[in-house]
Amino acid sequence: MLQIDNLHAFYGKSHVLHGVHFHVGAGEIVALLGRNGSGRSTTAKAIMGLVDAEGDIRFKGERITGLKPFEVAHRGIGYVPESRDIFPKLTVHQNLQLGVKGSGKGARWSFDDMYAMFPRLRERRHTEAGVLSGGEQQMLTLCRTLMGDPDLIIIDEPTEGLAPKIVEQVADYLRALKAKGISVLLIEQKLTIALEISDRALVMGHGSIVFDGTPAELKANPYVRREWLEVG
């Protein structure tokens, strides 16, 4: 589905990613882990064409390196940024409408699906998004991305700052994606949830992939956890 080879990324003259290699298979949830500053979010932005990047990024066999963000999105990659980026003056339902790709006919997801997944959004569907709580805005961003009917979703820190009940709802959301055959690249700080729902785990350090294996293999590798994940 997604194949990354020898990916380098830059912020001006700052070289952030150093030859990143990994893949995400069809219907697979892959967790991208690492400390802050390791290059995880930059990897997501490089895939989406939001930062200067060099290397080979392929989606469904097509090279997408250098494409503009809207061109990447039109090819079937959804992106949920850490900043959420809702439209604050539009209602919940209007935000969801903006996510619909084309006519929306034949899509795997409907407005009713979104409201069933997160009932709180149904209750607030006529409310301006800017007055929603952080958790509600995260729900809205996740659902707006799904309305574009992507085949792969890149999700950056979806549980950051959320209450435990909302975190579990997000976990259920990710399981629903997998059940529909959608691939997920999950950037997440919370190891427990990431390893619980993921098929594979990648660990980044200093702009490179330093581990690629199953959650069980990561749990059994104290060196990688100590050197590249644990704080303090």
Rosetta silent file (secondary structure, phi, psi, omega in degrees, C-alpha in Angstrom):
SEQUENCE: MLQIDNLHAFYGKSHVLHGVHFHVGAGEIVALLGRNGSGRSTTAKAIMGLVDAEGDIRFKGERITGLKPFEVAHRGIGYVPESRDIFPKLTVHQNLQLGVKGSGKGARWSFDDMYAMFPRLRERRHTEAGVLSGGEQQMLTLCRTLMGDPDLIIIDEPTEGLAPKIVEQVADYLRALKAKGISVLLIEQKLTIALEISDRALVMGHGSIVFDGTPAELKANPYVRREWLEVG
SCORE:     score description
SCORE:     0.000 S_00000001
   1 L     0.000  -64.079  176.699    0.000    0.000    0.000 S_00000001
   2 E  -119.695  129.038  179.879    2.580    2.593    1.167 S_00000001
   3 E  -129.090  122.311 -179.978    6.297    2.086    0.538 S_00000001
   4 E  -114.201  126.283  178.654    8.938    4.521    1.818 S_00000001
   5 E  -135.319  129.300  173.548   12.569    4.185    0.691 S_00000001
   6 E    50.825   48.490 -176.857   15.560    6.400    1.453 S_00000001
   7 E   -85.049  125.693  174.217   13.389    9.325    2.548 S_00000001
   8 E  -120.063  142.747  179.010   15.154   12.546    3.492 S_00000001
   9 E  -139.285  153.738 -172.198   13.349   15.697    4.631 S_00000001
  10 E  -138.757  144.503  165.352   14.436   19.233    5.366 S_00000001
  11 E  -113.140   99.378 -172.996   13.270   22.377    7.120 S_00000001
  12 L    63.135 -122.870  178.581   15.313   24.976    5.263 S_00000001
  13 L   -90.627   -2.824 -179.142   18.928   23.904    5.750 S_00000001
  14 E   -83.115  120.693 -178.716   18.049   21.600    8.653 S_00000001
  15 E   -90.645  108.772 -170.257   18.256   17.920    7.619 S_00000001
  16 E   -99.458  -45.580  178.827   15.569   16.147    9.693 S_00000001
  17 E  -104.696  136.521 -172.699   14.967   12.712    8.113 S_00000001
  18 E  -123.869   79.956  174.586   17.957   10.565    7.190 S_00000001
  19 E    70.890   47.650 -177.947   17.114    7.759    4.769 S_00000001
  20 E   -70.778  134.550  176.989   13.859    6.501    6.306 S_00000001
  21 E  -129.393  129.197  167.399   12.655    3.071    5.099 S_00000001
  22 E  -173.667  172.803  176.596    9.364    1.330    5.952 S_00000001
  23 E  -141.011  158.565  172.727    6.091    0.105    4.498 S_00000001
  24 E  -127.055  120.493 -177.812    2.427   -0.099    5.475 S_00000001
  25 L   -82.204  169.051  178.881    0.471   -3.013    4.058 S_00000001
  26 L   -62.797  130.174  178.252   -3.173   -3.110    2.986 S_00000001
  27 L    68.660   18.991 -175.447   -5.497   -3.171    6.008 S_00000001
  28 L  -106.522  140.884  171.108   -2.557   -2.895    8.403 S_00000001
  29 E  -102.815  119.172  179.587   -2.189   -0.615   11.428 S_00000001
  30 E  -117.573  124.282  178.388    1.431    0.436   11.879 S_00000001
  31 E   -90.970  130.534  176.254    2.461    2.475   14.916 S_00000001
  32 E  -107.156  108.190 -171.266    5.255    5.005   14.424 S_00000001
  33 E  -111.215  164.986  178.163    6.821    5.550   17.841 S_00000001
  34 L   151.742  164.640  178.608    9.647    7.634   19.232 S_00000001
  35 L   -72.712  163.775  173.879   10.481   10.523   21.488 S_00000001
  36 L   -57.496  135.804 -179.481    9.548   14.103   20.648 S_00000001
  37 L    88.203    1.842 -177.594   11.900   15.423   17.998 S_00000001
  38 L   -79.224  -17.289  178.566   12.692   12.000   16.558 S_00000001
  39 L   114.305    7.643 -175.849   11.120   12.815   13.183 S_00000001
  40 H   -64.732  -52.916 -179.192    7.711   11.134   13.389 S_00000001
  41 H   -65.332  -35.203  177.530    5.561   14.156   12.503 S_00000001
  42 H   -63.735  -36.076  176.354    8.045   15.212    9.831 S_00000001
  43 H   -60.250  -46.056  178.710    7.655   11.778    8.247 S_00000001
  44 H   -61.079  -44.628 -179.048    3.893   12.281    8.038 S_00000001
  45 H   -66.507  -33.941  177.779    4.320   15.762    6.568 S_00000001
  46 H   -65.917  -41.615  178.108    6.852   14.484    4.037 S_00000001
  47 H   -61.693  -39.083 -176.661    4.405   11.828    2.823 S_00000001
  48 L   -83.581   -0.200  178.606    1.694   14.480    2.491 S_00000001
  49 L    77.697   23.488 -176.884    3.943   16.899    0.576 S_00000001
  50 L   -95.574   -9.781  174.730    3.983   19.463    3.393 S_00000001
  51 L  -135.442  160.686  177.110    7.790   19.643    3.767 S_00000001
  52 E   -65.889  127.196 -176.471   10.702   19.474    1.345 S_00000001
  53 E  -141.841  151.309  174.522   11.552   15.800    0.825 S_00000001
  54 E  -131.164  151.286 -179.540   13.757   13.585   -1.305 S_00000001
  55 E   124.819 -163.806 -174.108   13.578    9.835   -1.797 S_00000001
  56 E  -118.238  110.585  174.012   10.960    7.361   -2.953 S_00000001
  57 E  -113.896  117.997 -179.080    7.412    7.531   -1.581 S_00000001
  58 E  -123.052  137.619  177.244    5.027    5.164   -3.341 S_00000001
  59 E  -127.169  119.704 -174.749    1.325    4.636   -2.761 S_00000001
  60 L    54.320   35.838  176.840   -0.341    1.690   -4.502 S_00000001
  61 L    86.946  -10.067 -178.909    2.756    1.458   -6.656 S_00000001
  62 E   -95.899  134.080  178.329    2.631    5.092   -7.840 S_00000001
  63 E   -74.366  124.389 -177.546    5.454    7.462   -6.943 S_00000001
  64 L  -118.138    5.022  176.700    4.016   10.437   -5.042 S_00000001
  65 L   -56.418  130.001  176.404    7.229   12.156   -3.905 S_00000001
  66 L    88.204   -5.987  177.447    6.960   15.873   -4.635 S_00000001
  67 L   -71.195  155.730  175.721    3.209   15.969   -5.197 S_00000001
  68 L   -73.538  155.201 -177.392    1.177   18.783   -3.652 S_00000001
  69 H   -53.405  -42.086 -178.697   -0.878   17.912   -0.532 S_00000001
  70 H   -67.371  -30.505  178.246   -4.226   17.992   -2.381 S_00000001
  71 H   -70.340  -38.401  176.047   -2.799   15.674   -5.045 S_00000001
  72 H   -63.816  -45.023 -179.482   -1.685   13.202   -2.365 S_00000001
  73 H   -61.817  -40.348 -178.720   -5.129   13.388   -0.732 S_00000001
  74 H   -66.362  -20.986  178.394   -6.893   12.788   -4.048 S_00000001
  75 L   -83.021   -6.137  173.205   -4.928    9.570   -4.464 S_00000001
  76 L   113.341   20.473  176.316   -6.491    8.173   -1.296 S_00000001
  77 E  -110.219  121.627  175.342   -4.345    9.230    1.683 S_00000001
  78 E   -96.703  151.138 -176.494   -6.096   10.951    4.575 S_00000001
  79 E  -135.964  125.091  175.869   -4.187   13.003    7.135 S_00000001
  80 E  -112.592   99.052 -176.523   -5.192   13.873   10.683 S_00000001
  81 L   -73.664  158.772  178.325   -2.650   16.430   11.948 S_00000001
  82 L   -61.344  -30.202 -177.957   -1.817   16.860   15.609 S_00000001
  83 L   -77.358   -7.312  177.245   -3.155   20.436   15.368 S_00000001
  84 L    72.145  -50.407  172.506   -6.602   19.068   14.319 S_00000001
  85 L    56.162   47.440  172.304   -7.280   22.045   12.000 S_00000001
  86 L   -77.177  165.888  175.756  -11.060   22.165   12.253 S_00000001
  87 L   -95.945  102.473 -167.309  -12.974   25.096   10.750 S_00000001
  88 L   -64.661  -29.714 -176.836  -14.077   26.902   13.936 S_00000001
  89 L   -89.433   -5.482  176.333  -16.871   29.052   12.472 S_00000001
  90 L   -96.056  152.828  178.723  -18.530   26.147   10.652 S_00000001
  91 E   -71.833  169.240  176.283  -20.836   23.692   12.358 S_00000001
  92 H   -55.239  -48.253 -176.557  -19.899   20.098   13.059 S_00000001
  93 H   -66.494  -37.771  177.793  -21.992   18.923   10.101 S_00000001
  94 H   -64.997  -38.228  175.640  -20.526   21.535    7.776 S_00000001
  95 H   -60.603  -42.540  178.829  -17.014   20.431    8.759 S_00000001
  96 H   -65.401  -38.979  179.270  -17.950   16.860    7.876 S_00000001
  97 H   -61.182  -35.590  179.738  -19.418   17.987    4.545 S_00000001
  98 H   -66.285  -22.259  179.767  -16.096   19.611    3.638 S_00000001
  99 H   -80.459  -14.771 -175.410  -14.412   16.232    4.018 S_00000001
 100 L   -67.750  132.247 -179.656  -16.581   14.520    1.403 S_00000001
 101 L   -92.020  120.394 -179.447  -14.651   13.586   -1.741 S_00000001
 102 L    61.823 -135.707  179.915  -16.510   14.393   -4.962 S_00000001
 103 L   -80.634  -16.152 -177.916  -20.181   13.438   -4.788 S_00000001
 104 L    81.975   -4.532 -179.276  -19.502   10.946   -2.006 S_00000001
 105 L   -67.545  136.726  178.928  -21.379    8.241   -3.933 S_00000001
 106 L    81.183    2.050 -179.869  -20.039    4.754   -3.338 S_00000001
 107 L   -70.206  154.319 -179.553  -18.035    5.845   -0.282 S_00000001
 108 L   -76.488  -16.008 -171.481  -17.558    3.403    2.582 S_00000001
 109 L  -127.456  144.551  177.714  -18.649    5.959    5.190 S_00000001
 110 L  -123.350  170.491  175.174  -21.743    8.110    5.678 S_00000001
 111 H   -59.138  -40.085  179.698  -22.709   10.937    8.030 S_00000001
 112 H   -62.502  -36.176  176.658  -24.790    8.414    9.975 S_00000001
 113 H   -60.907  -43.588 -178.824  -21.698    6.207   10.371 S_00000001
 114 H   -64.458  -43.227 -178.496  -19.786    9.131   11.884 S_00000001
 115 H   -70.959  -29.704  175.915  -22.573   10.022   14.273 S_00000001
 116 H   -71.259  -35.971 -179.932  -22.971    6.389   15.298 S_00000001
 117 H   -69.450  -41.442  179.909  -19.243    6.138   15.981 S_00000001
 118 L  -128.435   85.019 -177.365  -19.182    9.340   18.044 S_00000001
 119 H   -55.538  -27.351  179.477  -22.738   10.091   19.321 S_00000001
 120 H   -61.989  -31.919  178.103  -21.525   13.325   20.887 S_00000001
 121 H   -68.496  -35.180  176.592  -21.002   14.725   17.396 S_00000001
 122 H   -62.640  -43.246  179.650  -24.644   13.978   16.525 S_00000001
 123 H   -61.239  -31.049 -173.963  -25.740   15.911   19.606 S_00000001
 124 L  -112.541   22.510 -172.276  -23.605   18.877   18.539 S_00000001
 125 L   -64.028  -23.207  179.050  -23.969   18.661   14.775 S_00000001
 126 L  -100.732   10.800 -178.993  -25.444   22.183   14.536 S_00000001
 127 L   -93.932  141.647  174.751  -22.834   23.678   16.902 S_00000001
 128 E   -61.889  134.807 -174.266  -19.900   25.752   15.679 S_00000001
 129 H   -63.660  -26.594 -177.062  -16.791   23.569   15.833 S_00000001
 130 H   -66.264  -18.155 -179.836  -14.761   26.265   17.560 S_00000001
 131 H   -98.137    0.666  177.745  -16.684   25.860   20.820 S_00000001
 132 L   -69.369  155.445  172.889  -16.213   22.091   20.998 S_00000001
 133 L   -69.282  167.548  178.139  -13.970   20.565   23.642 S_00000001
 134 H   -58.406  -41.141  179.290  -10.551   19.243   22.628 S_00000001
 135 H   -65.339  -40.101  179.054  -11.864   15.688   22.611 S_00000001
 136 H   -67.402  -38.505  177.007  -14.857   16.627   20.475 S_00000001
 137 H   -64.106  -36.720  177.222  -12.619   18.465   18.013 S_00000001
 138 H   -65.706  -43.217  175.836  -10.449   15.367   17.748 S_00000001
 139 H   -56.432  -45.060 -177.556  -13.517   13.230   17.027 S_00000001
 140 H   -63.628  -42.947  179.923  -14.571   15.724   14.367 S_00000001
 141 H   -63.725  -42.176  178.119  -11.159   15.772   12.702 S_00000001
 142 H   -61.017  -45.408 -177.342  -11.024   11.976   12.586 S_00000001
 143 H   -70.596  -38.755  178.551  -14.498   11.767   11.085 S_00000001
 144 H   -59.987  -39.247  178.146  -13.932   14.579    8.574 S_00000001
 145 H   -64.935  -41.243  179.479  -10.911   12.691    7.264 S_00000001
 146 H   -64.044  -31.898 -178.695  -12.932    9.488    6.917 S_00000001
 147 L   -62.846  -18.543  174.312  -15.606   11.282    4.895 S_00000001
 148 L   -80.380    0.051  176.959  -12.999   11.578    2.119 S_00000001
 149 L    54.582   51.700  179.888  -13.043    7.754    1.882 S_00000001
 150 L   -75.216  159.349  173.724   -9.251    7.268    2.058 S_00000001
 151 L   -94.104  -20.302  177.131   -7.523    3.904    1.692 S_00000001
 152 E  -138.278  135.198  175.718   -4.761    4.970    4.099 S_00000001
 153 E  -120.723  130.390  172.500   -5.004    7.365    7.034 S_00000001
 154 E  -101.744  120.416 -174.630   -2.003    8.985    8.707 S_00000001
 155 E  -121.932  119.553 -175.646   -2.973   10.025   12.242 S_00000001
 156 E  -102.264  110.691  175.968   -0.645   12.196   14.325 S_00000001
 157 L    51.098   59.403 -175.908   -1.066   11.930   18.116 S_00000001
 158 L   -69.046  -20.855 -176.833   -4.844   11.325   18.154 S_00000001
 159 L  -103.615    7.332 -177.951   -5.040   10.797   21.929 S_00000001
 160 L   -60.033  121.698  175.062   -2.911   13.780   23.013 S_00000001
 161 L    74.360   11.821 -177.235   -4.582   15.541   25.939 S_00000001
 162 L   -95.793  151.067  176.162   -7.733   13.419   25.840 S_00000001
 163 L   -67.680  152.769 -177.962   -9.608   11.908   28.771 S_00000001
 164 H   -53.213  -37.587 -179.361   -9.314    8.105   29.156 S_00000001
 165 H   -64.060  -40.526  179.789  -12.926    7.566   27.996 S_00000001
 166 H   -71.093  -36.082  177.486  -12.253    9.484   24.761 S_00000001
 167 H   -58.077  -42.108  179.858   -8.963    7.635   24.264 S_00000001
 168 H   -66.920  -34.627  175.987  -10.881    4.359   24.279 S_00000001
 169 H   -64.430  -39.275  177.626  -13.329    5.784   21.727 S_00000001
 170 H   -64.255  -40.572  177.364  -10.386    6.670   19.494 S_00000001
 171 H   -61.004  -41.530  176.785   -9.078    3.116   19.870 S_00000001
 172 H   -63.271  -38.222  176.997  -12.484    1.791   18.802 S_00000001
 173 H   -58.733  -45.666 -178.931  -12.373    4.163   15.817 S_00000001
 174 H   -66.086  -37.019  176.614   -9.027    2.708   14.731 S_00000001
 175 H   -64.974  -36.457  178.476  -10.346   -0.835   15.079 S_00000001
 176 H   -65.001  -37.237  176.883  -13.319    0.152   12.881 S_00000001
 177 H   -61.410  -46.994 -178.887  -10.913    1.376   10.201 S_00000001
 178 H   -60.890  -40.205 -179.858   -9.073   -1.930   10.239 S_00000001
 179 H   -63.138  -27.625  178.743  -12.376   -3.829    9.987 S_00000001
 180 L   -89.697    2.145  177.943  -13.153   -1.842    6.807 S_00000001
 181 L    82.800   15.291 -179.675   -9.743   -2.702    5.322 S_00000001
 182 L   -87.693  136.363  177.275   -8.277    0.789    5.698 S_00000001
 183 E   -82.665  148.351 -177.965   -4.548    1.062    6.385 S_00000001
 184 E  -135.048  130.219  166.435   -3.375    3.273    9.256 S_00000001
 185 E  -107.266  109.426 -171.827   -0.052    4.901   10.052 S_00000001
 186 E  -105.811  116.226  173.828   -0.470    5.862   13.705 S_00000001
 187 E   -96.572  117.389 -169.965    1.892    8.342   15.347 S_00000001
 188 L  -149.854  139.073  176.799    1.330    7.955   19.063 S_00000001
 189 L   -85.168  -34.217 -175.691    3.048    8.638   22.378 S_00000001
 190 L   -76.107  103.264 -176.234    0.921    6.272   24.466 S_00000001
 191 H   -61.926  -37.124 -174.995    2.679    2.941   24.059 S_00000001
 192 H   -58.481  -53.010 -178.018   -0.110    0.943   25.675 S_00000001
 193 H   -69.407  -38.341 -178.742   -2.790    1.856   23.148 S_00000001
 194 H   -61.780  -45.153 -177.237   -0.373    1.860   20.200 S_00000001
 195 H   -76.639  -23.677  179.679    0.875   -1.644   20.896 S_00000001
 196 H   -70.283  -37.481 -172.176   -2.599   -2.927   21.729 S_00000001
 197 H  -106.789   -7.334 -173.801   -4.142   -2.096   18.352 S_00000001
 198 L   -91.394  150.606  173.633   -1.172   -2.196   15.967 S_00000001
 199 L   -84.808  -36.644  177.533   -0.002   -5.037   13.736 S_00000001
 200 E  -138.810  158.307  178.457    3.552   -3.681   13.617 S_00000001
 201 E  -126.654  132.736  172.371    5.569   -1.052   15.454 S_00000001
 202 E  -110.689  142.474  175.477    8.251    1.229   14.060 S_00000001
 203 E  -120.543  129.964  178.142   10.567    3.193   16.330 S_00000001
 204 E  -105.431  145.726  173.668   12.281    6.378   15.148 S_00000001
 205 E  -150.872  127.558  178.623   15.417    7.924   16.533 S_00000001
 206 L    53.162   39.292  174.533   17.394   10.880   15.168 S_00000001
 207 L    79.589   15.377  178.924   15.415   10.865   11.912 S_00000001
 208 E  -136.576  159.659  173.687   15.839    7.155   11.105 S_00000001
 209 E   -83.054  120.822 -178.397   13.955    3.910   11.747 S_00000001
 210 E  -107.226   -7.549  177.623   15.786    2.043   14.502 S_00000001
 211 E  -155.389  139.325  175.254   13.267   -0.790   15.003 S_00000001
 212 E  -144.318  110.587 -177.833   10.651   -2.521   12.843 S_00000001
 213 E  -170.081 -172.305  179.824    8.790   -5.464   14.325 S_00000001
 214 L   -79.014  160.308  174.397    5.664   -6.741   16.026 S_00000001
 215 H   -54.926  -38.748  179.506    4.349   -5.243   19.271 S_00000001
 216 H   -63.491  -40.124  179.214    5.377   -8.461   21.032 S_00000001
 217 H   -66.589  -36.189  177.644    8.929   -8.137   19.707 S_00000001
 218 H   -68.598  -42.471  178.051    9.114   -4.529   20.913 S_00000001
 219 H   -60.392  -31.872 -177.471    7.833   -5.463   24.359 S_00000001
 220 L   -88.069    5.216 -176.861   10.530   -8.143   24.511 S_00000001
 221 L  -116.970   84.973 -177.520   13.299   -5.703   23.534 S_00000001
 222 H   -64.143  -28.413 -179.104   14.286   -3.651   26.614 S_00000001
 223 H   -63.647  -48.955 -179.300   17.258   -2.081   24.825 S_00000001
 224 H   -62.565  -43.417 -179.560   15.117   -0.397   22.144 S_00000001
 225 H   -63.000  -42.582 -177.835   12.563    0.776   24.697 S_00000001
 226 H   -69.567  -43.624 -174.445   15.250    2.174   26.997 S_00000001
 227 H   -77.719  -31.171 -168.617   17.347    3.831   24.314 S_00000001
 228 H  -123.790   -8.225 -175.808   14.644    5.231   22.056 S_00000001
 229 L  -125.037  -46.473 -172.884   11.297    5.415   23.900 S_00000001
 230 L   -72.650  145.666 -179.358   11.520    5.731   27.664 S_00000001
 231 L  -112.610  134.332  177.236   11.962    9.151   29.241 S_00000001
 232 L    84.956    0.000    0.000   13.984    9.790   32.380 S_00000001
